[in-house]
């Protein structure tokens, strides 16, 4: 079972950028879909972005055009580039690979 660990979260002002990383303890090559989810305070966890082994991507409408997901199978790492951040992007962000979830990293957008 692959263990996932997110990093890169923090406090950023509206309009700013952050890059999240998700490092896997083993190979992610065999995992078809790697994804990011998020959960804001008082809200349900929601889908953010997904990337297939072949590089096909899909995004939630709320982040389309602002977030970019990528994966480096050689480094067993998945990334989430976030730009033009909004207050409503504040959440704990989780990396997901197959049935494996990371513990999450906090992203806070505040002025």
MOCORQUI-V914337 format. One record per residue. N is the residue number from 1. RES is the residue in one small letter. PHI is phi in degrees with one decimal (NA if undefined). OMEGA is omega in whole degrees, 0 to 359 (NA if undefined). Layout:
# MOCORQUI-V914337
[[N & RES & PHI & OMEGA] [N & RES & PHI & OMEGA]]
This chain:
# MOCORQUI-V914337
[[1 & x & NA & 182] [2 & x & -82.4 & 174] [3 & x & -99.7 & 184] [4 & x & -117.3 & 180] [5 & x & -137.5 & 179] [6 & x & -86.8 & 174] [7 & x & -152.6 & 176] [8 & x & 103.4 & 179] [9 & x & -71.1 & 179] [10 & x & 164.4 & 180] [11 & x & -100.4 & 181] [12 & x & -142.6 & 178] [13 & x & -80.1 & 175] [14 & x & -54.3 & 183] [15 & x & 89.8 & 181] [16 & x & -82.0 & 183] [17 & x & -132.5 & 174] [18 & x & -147.5 & 172] [19 & x & -121.7 & 175] [20 & x & -93.7 & 176] [21 & x & -122.3 & 177] [22 & x & -131.3 & 180] [23 & x & -97.4 & 180] [24 & x & -101.0 & 180] [25 & x & -75.3 & 179] [26 & x & -139.9 & 183] [27 & x & -68.9 & 175] [28 & x & -102.4 & 184] [29 & x & -60.4 & 183] [30 & x & -81.9 & 179] [31 & x & -89.8 & 185] [32 & x & -63.6 & 185] [33 & x & -108.7 & 170] [34 & x & -110.6 & 187] [35 & x & -144.0 & 171] [36 & x & -120.1 & 172] [37 & x & -123.2 & 176] [38 & x & -146.3 & 177] [39 & x & -138.9 & 178] [40 & x & -88.9 & 180] [41 & x & -56.1 & 177] [42 & x & 76.9 & 181] [43 & x & -122.3 & 178] [44 & x & -77.6 & 176] [45 & x & -64.6 & 182] [46 & x & -134.2 & 178] [47 & x & -68.9 & 178] [48 & x & -116.1 & 184] [49 & x & -159.1 & 181] [50 & x & -142.7 & 174] [51 & x & -137.0 & 180] [52 & x & -85.3 & 178] [53 & x & -58.7 & 181] [54 & x & -84.4 & 176] [55 & x & 101.7 & 177] [56 & x & -69.2 & 184] [57 & x & -122.9 & 175] [58 & x & -146.1 & 184] [59 & x & -130.5 & 169] [60 & x & -68.0 & 182] [61 & x & -59.6 & 184] [62 & x & -69.4 & 182] [63 & x & -118.6 & 183] [64 & x & -58.8 & 181] [65 & x & 88.6 & 180] [66 & x & -114.9 & 182] [67 & x & -110.2 & 176] [68 & x & -134.3 & 177] [69 & x & -99.2 & 177] [70 & x & -148.2 & 178] [71 & x & -140.3 & 175] [72 & x & -121.1 & 184] [73 & x & -62.9 & 180] [74 & x & -67.1 & 179] [75 & x & -98.7 & 181] [76 & x & 53.0 & 185] [77 & x & -136.1 & 175] [78 & x & -119.1 & 183] [79 & x & -122.3 & 172] [80 & x & -135.7 & 176] [81 & x & -86.6 & 183] [82 & x & -119.9 & 178] [83 & x & -132.2 & 182] [84 & x & 47.8 & 185] [85 & x & -64.2 & 181] [86 & x & -117.1 & 178] [87 & x & -54.8 & 183] [88 & x & -75.0 & 173] [89 & x & -83.1 & 178] [90 & x & -60.9 & 184] [91 & x & -177.8 & 166] [92 & x & -88.8 & 183] [93 & x & -103.4 & 183] [94 & x & -116.5 & 172] [95 & x & -95.1 & 183] [96 & x & -131.8 & 175] [97 & x & -136.1 & 186] [98 & x & 65.3 & 178] [99 & x & -101.6 & 185] [100 & x & -96.8 & 179] [101 & x & -120.0 & 171] [102 & x & -82.9 & 181] [103 & x & -75.4 & 178] [104 & x & 99.1 & 175] [105 & x & -136.1 & 185] [106 & x & -82.2 & 172] [107 & x & -119.2 & 180] [108 & x & -122.1 & 178] [109 & x & -107.5 & 185] [110 & x & -155.5 & 176] [111 & x & -94.8 & NA]]
